[in-house]
Every structure is written in C-alpha cells, then in structure tokens.
C-alpha cells in the first residue's frame, strides 16, 4: 500500500525526507470503514488509509475496481504518486527500482519495506536496490507493465490481480522477491493458501535509474 532522486547522484538535503513523506502513506485498509495500522521505529510512523477491497463482504473478491486508479487492458490498475522526468525504459535496458509490497487482498499485510523506516522484521534495510532488464520476463507481468510507462524519479502504485502476479503462486519464479524471511513467509502464506483468500497485491514502485544497453 522507496533515497536518491537519481541513483549515483550526490545526496541533496531534504530529498530523503520528502520522499519518505510521500511513500510512507500507502492506501491500505485493515477493517470495516476507515482504520489505520501504525508501524513504529523510533519516532517514525506509517499510516495506512482505507481501501475498499478489505471491507466486509468485499473481502475475498478476486477483482475490484478502485476509484482514482487507471485500469489498463491487462487489468492492471495504477496511480502515479509522483511523475518522473525523462524517457521511459526500453526493452533490454536495465532499470534500478525501490519497492514496497502488500497483500492488499488479505488484510493489507506488508511483505516488503525496503530502504525505508517502517520498522519491524519486514524492513529490508539499506541494501542494494532491485535491478532487472525490461522486456525479458525477469519480473511479474504487472511489474513489467508498470515500469514500462514510468520515467526516472517517478513513483507508481499498482493494484495487481492474481493473473498478473506470481506464476503458480511461487515468488521464486519471477521477481521481485521479498528480501526478508518475514516478508517471504507473509507473501507465501497468501500465494499458497488454498482457501478463499484474495491474492490481490499492491506495490509502490520508484524508478531510480535507467541503465542503457
């Protein structure tokens, strides 16, 4: 429900703070009506706003239309939280991204909070950013599609239906993969559950850099 405006560029005072203010408010709900989960680490906190997929009778539905999101032909829904600047990545180019992941269809549980202060055992810490080549099938279809329409510096939130997510409900086959054991366990529980759990996921993606061929 992502540190530098451009990877490799000198650090600019205030950029990290502004970026975290933008990304630490993912739209995810965990109860009927408006409710907020708050995660603490020191004085930092992230608030989770209401999302209709997690309300009462809507829980467990495999497809919902979210207001204020653009839906593509594939069924991916997205919203740009920040529009980037420059050209979009082309097939074969390597992209460097930072990302968050949530099991939006199952109580909005976080499974990746990388390079951000969100606290708990799901935080990935300041590790290497996620990299992949565009158009080569290295990541789930939703991630590929979302990145292809972004520009460096942009932040996009996507709602991922099961058919655009992890093939065979296995996060080991295609990226992105949670970087912590807690995150892997949270995602695996939802993907492999045989019950009526809604496997819809939510990602926040920041495109940090495009590396030409």
N, C-alpha and C positions, 0 to 999 in steps of 0.2 A: 502498500500500500506504500551518494556519490558525493580533487582537492585543488588541483591547479586548473585554471581556465584552459590551459593547453599544457599537455604533458611535456615536461622538459623545459618549460618556460620559467623564468625567475618567479619566486613567490611574491605575490602582491598583497600587502596588508589589507585585511578586510575581506578578501576573496573567499577564504575558507569559511569565515563566519557567515557571509551572505549565502554561500552555497548550502551550508548546513541548515540555515533557517528555511531555505526553500525545500530541502529534501527530508527534513525531519517532521513533516506533517503529512504522511501518506493517508489517502482516504480509505480507511478500513473500519468496519463496524464489528462489534462482538456481541450485540444483544439487540432485543426488540427496541426500536426507537433509536435515539441518539445516546451513545455510550462511548466512553473513552478508555482505552488502555494507556497506561503511562509507564514507560520504562525509564529507570534511573541509572545513571552512572555519575557519581559525584553530584553536581548541580544540574547536569544535562538531563533533558526530558523530551520525549517524543509523544505527541498526541495523535490519536487515531480517530478520525471523524467517521460519520455514518456512511455505510454502504448498503444499499437495499438487498443485495444478494444474501445477506446474513440475517434477515428478519423472518421470524416465524415460518409461515407456510412457504416462503420463497426458498428456504434452506433446502439444499439438495437438488435444485434445478440445474440442469446442465447448460442452459443458455438463457441469459438475461440481457436486456438492452439497457445500458447505463446512460443516464442523461449527461449532456455536455461532452460526450465522447464521440469521436468519428469512427464509423464502422467501415472496414474495407470489404472487398468482395470475398475475401477468405473467411471473414467472420471475426477478424481481429478488431478490437476496439482500442483506441488510443487517444491520449490527450497530451499536448505539449505543455509542460510546465515552464520550460524556457526554450526559446527558439535559438538555435545555434547560428553561426555565421560561416559562410563559405560553401563549397561544393559538397554534395553527398558522396559517400564512398561508392566506388565502382567494384565490379566483380574482380576478384583476385587481390584487391588491396587489403591490407591488414588494418583492423580497427582496434583501438585501445579504449576500453569502456570500464566504468564503475557501475555497480548494480545492486539493487535490493530485491528480495523475493518474498512473497507472502502467499499462503494458501488461502486466498480470499474466499473460496467456496467452503472452507472448513474453519470457521471462527477467526479468520484473518491472522493465522499464526505465522510468525516470521521464520524464515529458514535461511536468510542471508542478510546481513547488515554489515557490509564490508567497508572498511576505511571511514567509518562514521561512529560517532559517540552515541550508541544506543544502549549499551550495557548488556549484561547477561552473557551467557555462554554462546550466543549466536553471533557475537561480534567477531569479524574476521581479522581485525587489526590492520595496521598499515602494511599490507602485503602487496605483492606485485599485482598490478591491475590485470583484468581479464583481456586476453587478446585472441582474435580469430580472424581468418580470412573470409571475406564476404563472397557468397555465392558458391561455396564449396561443400555445403552441407555439414559444417562442423558444429552448428548450433541448432536449436529447435526452430521450426518454421516461423513462429511468432517473433522470435528474437531477430532472425534474419530480416524479416519484412520490416520490422520497426527501425532497425539500424539503417536500412537502405534509403529511408526517407528523412534521415536526420543530417545535421551539419555539426561540425565540431563546436563544443560548448553547449550543445542542446541537451535538454533533459526531457525524456518522454516516458509517460506512464502508460502501460499496456495491460489490457484485460485479456487473458489467454484461455480460450476454451480448450478442453482436453485434446481435440484433434489437431491443435496447433502447438501442443506441448510436447512432453517427452514420449517418444515412441515406446510402445509396450510398457508404459508406466515405469520406465527404468531411466533414472537420471544419469546412469553411467554410459549410455549410448551416445547422447549428444549433450553439449554444453548449453547453458552454463551450469556448473555443478557447485553445490554448497561447499564452502571451504572449511566448515567446522563439523565435528561429529554430531553436535546437537542439531545443526541445520539439516544434515543428511538424514538424520533419524526423523525429523519433523516432516520433511518432504516425502520420504519413503513411506511413512505411515499413511499419508493421503493417497499417494500414487498406487500403492499396492493393496489398499483396502478393497475388499470385495463387496462391501455394503453399499448403501445409497449415499455415500459421501460425494459431495460435489467437488470435482477435481479442478475447478477453475482456479487459475493462478493470477497473481498480479506482480508485475515487475516495474521498478523505476530504473531507467537506463540513462546514464550520462555518457555521451560520446566525447571522449577526451582528445583523441588524436587519430588521424588517418595516416598510415604509413604507405606510401606509393610502392608499386612493384619494384 
